[in-house]
Each structure stands twice: as structure tokens, then as C-alpha cells.
Amino acid sequence: MVFDLGGRNGKTYTIKLKNMSKNNIVITGATSGIGWAIAKALDYKGNQLILCGRREERLAQLAKELRVPTLALTFDVSDQRAVFDSFAT
């Protein structure tokens, strides 16, 4: 299945998915761009999503727009300690 998604800032992303239904998926960079578009595409497929990004308000906005169960984790992936701490809780 191919999704053409209008991304933020007028960009368009094409995502091709194969048998990706009902999985638990971690998406880093979910607050914008390709991460945002991937979350939208995987929402359509009925997955449970763990959304990760630096901007808490953008994660909350995205979570509200999705139909599937989500968990939003706010951290910077370049900070290894923050990554481990976020997943440990």
C-alpha cells in the first residue's frame, strides 16, 4: 500500500508499507516532517505507536489526531541517557 501524505511546510512524502498492521512501533522525530507523516500512515494501518520527539506540545497535538493508542515520549535522541530514561519509566 502506498500513501502520499501532505507533510508540514508544504512537503509531500510517499510511503510504501507492507503488512504493517497491529504492531507496536517506535517513531523518532515524530514532531515534524517524515516522522509526522509516518505516524499518520501507520495510524491508518491500526498500529500502536510510541511517538518520540523534543517538542512535547507537538507530540500531544499529533497524538490527538491519531485514532490508535499512542504513548508520547519527549526527549532528544542525541542524549543517550534521556533515551534510556524515557523508555525505563
Chimera marker file (.cmm) of the C-alpha trace (Angstrom):
<marker_set name="trace">
<marker id="1" x="0.000" y="0.000" z="0.000" r="1" g="1" b="0" radius="0.5"/>
<marker id="2" x="1.334" y="3.444" z="-0.897" r="1" g="1" b="0" radius="0.5"/>
<marker id="3" x="0.457" y="6.634" z="0.983" r="1" g="1" b="0" radius="0.5"/>
<marker id="4" x="1.024" y="10.108" z="-0.388" r="1" g="1" b="0" radius="0.5"/>
<marker id="5" x="0.902" y="12.341" z="2.664" r="1" g="1" b="0" radius="0.5"/>
<marker id="6" x="0.985" y="16.072" z="2.781" r="1" g="1" b="0" radius="0.5"/>
<marker id="7" x="3.662" y="16.865" z="5.304" r="1" g="1" b="0" radius="0.5"/>
<marker id="8" x="4.150" y="20.043" z="7.230" r="1" g="1" b="0" radius="0.5"/>
<marker id="9" x="5.651" y="23.047" z="5.426" r="1" g="1" b="0" radius="0.5"/>
<marker id="10" x="4.069" y="22.025" z="2.116" r="1" g="1" b="0" radius="0.5"/>
<marker id="11" x="6.296" y="18.979" z="1.579" r="1" g="1" b="0" radius="0.5"/>
<marker id="12" x="4.851" y="15.695" z="0.317" r="1" g="1" b="0" radius="0.5"/>
<marker id="13" x="6.070" y="12.257" z="1.390" r="1" g="1" b="0" radius="0.5"/>
<marker id="14" x="5.352" y="8.949" z="-0.316" r="1" g="1" b="0" radius="0.5"/>
<marker id="15" x="5.474" y="5.941" z="1.996" r="1" g="1" b="0" radius="0.5"/>
<marker id="16" x="5.166" y="2.344" z="0.855" r="1" g="1" b="0" radius="0.5"/>
<marker id="17" x="4.072" y="-0.107" z="3.556" r="1" g="1" b="0" radius="0.5"/>
<marker id="18" x="3.913" y="-3.868" z="3.514" r="1" g="1" b="0" radius="0.5"/>
<marker id="19" x="1.957" y="-5.892" z="6.090" r="1" g="1" b="0" radius="0.5"/>
<marker id="20" x="2.468" y="-3.383" z="8.885" r="1" g="1" b="0" radius="0.5"/>
<marker id="21" x="-0.789" y="-3.823" z="10.766" r="1" g="1" b="0" radius="0.5"/>
<marker id="22" x="-1.192" y="-4.274" z="14.508" r="1" g="1" b="0" radius="0.5"/>
<marker id="23" x="2.416" y="-3.709" z="15.564" r="1" g="1" b="0" radius="0.5"/>
<marker id="24" x="3.981" y="-1.667" z="18.360" r="1" g="1" b="0" radius="0.5"/>
<marker id="25" x="6.140" y="0.874" z="16.563" r="1" g="1" b="0" radius="0.5"/>
<marker id="26" x="8.578" y="3.488" z="17.881" r="1" g="1" b="0" radius="0.5"/>
<marker id="27" x="8.811" y="6.644" z="15.745" r="1" g="1" b="0" radius="0.5"/>
<marker id="28" x="11.593" y="9.112" z="16.488" r="1" g="1" b="0" radius="0.5"/>
<marker id="29" x="11.307" y="12.615" z="15.108" r="1" g="1" b="0" radius="0.5"/>
<marker id="30" x="7.516" y="12.348" z="15.237" r="1" g="1" b="0" radius="0.5"/>
<marker id="31" x="7.020" y="16.083" z="15.789" r="1" g="1" b="0" radius="0.5"/>
<marker id="32" x="7.594" y="17.050" z="12.151" r="1" g="1" b="0" radius="0.5"/>
<marker id="33" x="8.463" y="16.043" z="8.623" r="1" g="1" b="0" radius="0.5"/>
<marker id="34" x="8.843" y="12.406" z="7.740" r="1" g="1" b="0" radius="0.5"/>
<marker id="35" x="8.316" y="11.231" z="11.336" r="1" g="1" b="0" radius="0.5"/>
<marker id="36" x="4.940" y="13.018" z="11.443" r="1" g="1" b="0" radius="0.5"/>
<marker id="37" x="3.943" y="11.556" z="8.063" r="1" g="1" b="0" radius="0.5"/>
<marker id="38" x="4.973" y="8.041" z="9.072" r="1" g="1" b="0" radius="0.5"/>
<marker id="39" x="2.880" y="8.284" z="12.246" r="1" g="1" b="0" radius="0.5"/>
<marker id="40" x="-0.133" y="9.316" z="10.171" r="1" g="1" b="0" radius="0.5"/>
<marker id="41" x="0.412" y="6.433" z="7.733" r="1" g="1" b="0" radius="0.5"/>
<marker id="42" x="0.823" y="3.839" z="10.471" r="1" g="1" b="0" radius="0.5"/>
<marker id="43" x="-2.263" y="5.166" z="12.256" r="1" g="1" b="0" radius="0.5"/>
<marker id="44" x="-4.256" y="4.202" z="9.198" r="1" g="1" b="0" radius="0.5"/>
<marker id="45" x="-2.956" y="0.633" z="9.464" r="1" g="1" b="0" radius="0.5"/>
<marker id="46" x="-4.130" y="0.206" z="13.086" r="1" g="1" b="0" radius="0.5"/>
<marker id="47" x="-0.788" y="0.102" z="14.875" r="1" g="1" b="0" radius="0.5"/>
<marker id="48" x="0.052" y="1.106" z="18.448" r="1" g="1" b="0" radius="0.5"/>
<marker id="49" x="2.552" y="3.947" z="18.262" r="1" g="1" b="0" radius="0.5"/>
<marker id="50" x="5.267" y="5.244" z="20.578" r="1" g="1" b="0" radius="0.5"/>
<marker id="51" x="5.870" y="8.820" z="19.417" r="1" g="1" b="0" radius="0.5"/>
<marker id="52" x="9.234" y="10.368" z="20.298" r="1" g="1" b="0" radius="0.5"/>
<marker id="53" x="10.458" y="13.909" z="19.830" r="1" g="1" b="0" radius="0.5"/>
<marker id="54" x="11.809" y="17.021" z="21.507" r="1" g="1" b="0" radius="0.5"/>
<marker id="55" x="8.634" y="19.144" z="21.412" r="1" g="1" b="0" radius="0.5"/>
<marker id="56" x="6.051" y="17.963" z="23.932" r="1" g="1" b="0" radius="0.5"/>
<marker id="57" x="3.256" y="20.185" z="22.587" r="1" g="1" b="0" radius="0.5"/>
<marker id="58" x="3.724" y="18.837" z="19.037" r="1" g="1" b="0" radius="0.5"/>
<marker id="59" x="3.662" y="15.242" z="20.302" r="1" g="1" b="0" radius="0.5"/>
<marker id="60" x="0.418" y="15.950" z="22.158" r="1" g="1" b="0" radius="0.5"/>
<marker id="61" x="-1.086" y="17.530" z="19.030" r="1" g="1" b="0" radius="0.5"/>
<marker id="62" x="-0.163" y="14.514" z="16.903" r="1" g="1" b="0" radius="0.5"/>
<marker id="63" x="-1.463" y="12.045" z="19.500" r="1" g="1" b="0" radius="0.5"/>
<marker id="64" x="-4.852" y="13.828" z="19.462" r="1" g="1" b="0" radius="0.5"/>
<marker id="65" x="-5.064" y="13.484" z="15.685" r="1" g="1" b="0" radius="0.5"/>
<marker id="66" x="-4.387" y="9.739" z="15.670" r="1" g="1" b="0" radius="0.5"/>
<marker id="67" x="-7.024" y="7.039" z="16.099" r="1" g="1" b="0" radius="0.5"/>
<marker id="68" x="-4.788" y="4.347" z="17.585" r="1" g="1" b="0" radius="0.5"/>
<marker id="69" x="-3.358" y="4.072" z="21.113" r="1" g="1" b="0" radius="0.5"/>
<marker id="70" x="-0.233" y="6.187" z="21.457" r="1" g="1" b="0" radius="0.5"/>
<marker id="71" x="2.443" y="6.878" z="24.016" r="1" g="1" b="0" radius="0.5"/>
<marker id="72" x="4.306" y="10.183" z="23.659" r="1" g="1" b="0" radius="0.5"/>
<marker id="73" x="7.871" y="10.393" z="24.980" r="1" g="1" b="0" radius="0.5"/>
<marker id="74" x="9.688" y="13.719" z="24.997" r="1" g="1" b="0" radius="0.5"/>
<marker id="75" x="13.472" y="13.563" z="24.649" r="1" g="1" b="0" radius="0.5"/>
<marker id="76" x="16.350" y="14.395" z="22.312" r="1" g="1" b="0" radius="0.5"/>
<marker id="77" x="17.679" y="11.241" z="20.621" r="1" g="1" b="0" radius="0.5"/>
<marker id="78" x="21.211" y="12.665" z="20.714" r="1" g="1" b="0" radius="0.5"/>
<marker id="79" x="21.051" y="12.412" z="24.539" r="1" g="1" b="0" radius="0.5"/>
<marker id="80" x="21.544" y="8.674" z="25.199" r="1" g="1" b="0" radius="0.5"/>
<marker id="81" x="20.762" y="8.976" z="28.906" r="1" g="1" b="0" radius="0.5"/>
<marker id="82" x="17.442" y="10.714" z="28.138" r="1" g="1" b="0" radius="0.5"/>
<marker id="83" x="16.526" y="7.949" z="25.677" r="1" g="1" b="0" radius="0.5"/>
<marker id="84" x="17.200" y="5.210" z="28.220" r="1" g="1" b="0" radius="0.5"/>
<marker id="85" x="15.425" y="7.098" z="30.992" r="1" g="1" b="0" radius="0.5"/>
<marker id="86" x="12.331" y="7.674" z="28.846" r="1" g="1" b="0" radius="0.5"/>
<marker id="87" x="11.941" y="4.012" z="27.988" r="1" g="1" b="0" radius="0.5"/>
<marker id="88" x="12.718" y="2.854" z="31.537" r="1" g="1" b="0" radius="0.5"/>
<marker id="89" x="9.695" y="4.624" z="33.022" r="1" g="1" b="0" radius="0.5"/>
<link id1="1" id2="2" r="1" g="1" b="0" radius="0.2"/>
<link id1="2" id2="3" r="1" g="1" b="0" radius="0.2"/>
<link id1="3" id2="4" r="1" g="1" b="0" radius="0.2"/>
<link id1="4" id2="5" r="1" g="1" b="0" radius="0.2"/>
<link id1="5" id2="6" r="1" g="1" b="0" radius="0.2"/>
<link id1="6" id2="7" r="1" g="1" b="0" radius="0.2"/>
<link id1="7" id2="8" r="1" g="1" b="0" radius="0.2"/>
<link id1="8" id2="9" r="1" g="1" b="0" radius="0.2"/>
<link id1="9" id2="10" r="1" g="1" b="0" radius="0.2"/>
<link id1="10" id2="11" r="1" g="1" b="0" radius="0.2"/>
<link id1="11" id2="12" r="1" g="1" b="0" radius="0.2"/>
<link id1="12" id2="13" r="1" g="1" b="0" radius="0.2"/>
<link id1="13" id2="14" r="1" g="1" b="0" radius="0.2"/>
<link id1="14" id2="15" r="1" g="1" b="0" radius="0.2"/>
<link id1="15" id2="16" r="1" g="1" b="0" radius="0.2"/>
<link id1="16" id2="17" r="1" g="1" b="0" radius="0.2"/>
<link id1="17" id2="18" r="1" g="1" b="0" radius="0.2"/>
<link id1="18" id2="19" r="1" g="1" b="0" radius="0.2"/>
<link id1="19" id2="20" r="1" g="1" b="0" radius="0.2"/>
<link id1="20" id2="21" r="1" g="1" b="0" radius="0.2"/>
<link id1="21" id2="22" r="1" g="1" b="0" radius="0.2"/>
<link id1="22" id2="23" r="1" g="1" b="0" radius="0.2"/>
<link id1="23" id2="24" r="1" g="1" b="0" radius="0.2"/>
<link id1="24" id2="25" r="1" g="1" b="0" radius="0.2"/>
<link id1="25" id2="26" r="1" g="1" b="0" radius="0.2"/>
<link id1="26" id2="27" r="1" g="1" b="0" radius="0.2"/>
<link id1="27" id2="28" r="1" g="1" b="0" radius="0.2"/>
<link id1="28" id2="29" r="1" g="1" b="0" radius="0.2"/>
<link id1="29" id2="30" r="1" g="1" b="0" radius="0.2"/>
<link id1="30" id2="31" r="1" g="1" b="0" radius="0.2"/>
<link id1="31" id2="32" r="1" g="1" b="0" radius="0.2"/>
<link id1="32" id2="33" r="1" g="1" b="0" radius="0.2"/>
<link id1="33" id2="34" r="1" g="1" b="0" radius="0.2"/>
<link id1="34" id2="35" r="1" g="1" b="0" radius="0.2"/>
<link id1="35" id2="36" r="1" g="1" b="0" radius="0.2"/>
<link id1="36" id2="37" r="1" g="1" b="0" radius="0.2"/>
<link id1="37" id2="38" r="1" g="1" b="0" radius="0.2"/>
<link id1="38" id2="39" r="1" g="1" b="0" radius="0.2"/>
<link id1="39" id2="40" r="1" g="1" b="0" radius="0.2"/>
<link id1="40" id2="41" r="1" g="1" b="0" radius="0.2"/>
<link id1="41" id2="42" r="1" g="1" b="0" radius="0.2"/>
<link id1="42" id2="43" r="1" g="1" b="0" radius="0.2"/>
<link id1="43" id2="44" r="1" g="1" b="0" radius="0.2"/>
<link id1="44" id2="45" r="1" g="1" b="0" radius="0.2"/>
<link id1="45" id2="46" r="1" g="1" b="0" radius="0.2"/>
<link id1="46" id2="47" r="1" g="1" b="0" radius="0.2"/>
<link id1="47" id2="48" r="1" g="1" b="0" radius="0.2"/>
<link id1="48" id2="49" r="1" g="1" b="0" radius="0.2"/>
<link id1="49" id2="50" r="1" g="1" b="0" radius="0.2"/>
<link id1="50" id2="51" r="1" g="1" b="0" radius="0.2"/>
<link id1="51" id2="52" r="1" g="1" b="0" radius="0.2"/>
<link id1="52" id2="53" r="1" g="1" b="0" radius="0.2"/>
<link id1="53" id2="54" r="1" g="1" b="0" radius="0.2"/>
<link id1="54" id2="55" r="1" g="1" b="0" radius="0.2"/>
<link id1="55" id2="56" r="1" g="1" b="0" radius="0.2"/>
<link id1="56" id2="57" r="1" g="1" b="0" radius="0.2"/>
<link id1="57" id2="58" r="1" g="1" b="0" radius="0.2"/>
<link id1="58" id2="59" r="1" g="1" b="0" radius="0.2"/>
<link id1="59" id2="60" r="1" g="1" b="0" radius="0.2"/>
<link id1="60" id2="61" r="1" g="1" b="0" radius="0.2"/>
<link id1="61" id2="62" r="1" g="1" b="0" radius="0.2"/>
<link id1="62" id2="63" r="1" g="1" b="0" radius="0.2"/>
<link id1="63" id2="64" r="1" g="1" b="0" radius="0.2"/>
<link id1="64" id2="65" r="1" g="1" b="0" radius="0.2"/>
<link id1="65" id2="66" r="1" g="1" b="0" radius="0.2"/>
<link id1="66" id2="67" r="1" g="1" b="0" radius="0.2"/>
<link id1="67" id2="68" r="1" g="1" b="0" radius="0.2"/>
<link id1="68" id2="69" r="1" g="1" b="0" radius="0.2"/>
<link id1="69" id2="70" r="1" g="1" b="0" radius="0.2"/>
<link id1="70" id2="71" r="1" g="1" b="0" radius="0.2"/>
<link id1="71" id2="72" r="1" g="1" b="0" radius="0.2"/>
<link id1="72" id2="73" r="1" g="1" b="0" radius="0.2"/>
<link id1="73" id2="74" r="1" g="1" b="0" radius="0.2"/>
<link id1="74" id2="75" r="1" g="1" b="0" radius="0.2"/>
<link id1="75" id2="76" r="1" g="1" b="0" radius="0.2"/>
<link id1="76" id2="77" r="1" g="1" b="0" radius="0.2"/>
<link id1="77" id2="78" r="1" g="1" b="0" radius="0.2"/>
<link id1="78" id2="79" r="1" g="1" b="0" radius="0.2"/>
<link id1="79" id2="80" r="1" g="1" b="0" radius="0.2"/>
<link id1="80" id2="81" r="1" g="1" b="0" radius="0.2"/>
<link id1="81" id2="82" r="1" g="1" b="0" radius="0.2"/>
<link id1="82" id2="83" r="1" g="1" b="0" radius="0.2"/>
<link id1="83" id2="84" r="1" g="1" b="0" radius="0.2"/>
<link id1="84" id2="85" r="1" g="1" b="0" radius="0.2"/>
<link id1="85" id2="86" r="1" g="1" b="0" radius="0.2"/>
<link id1="86" id2="87" r="1" g="1" b="0" radius="0.2"/>
<link id1="87" id2="88" r="1" g="1" b="0" radius="0.2"/>
<link id1="88" id2="89" r="1" g="1" b="0" radius="0.2"/>
</marker_set>
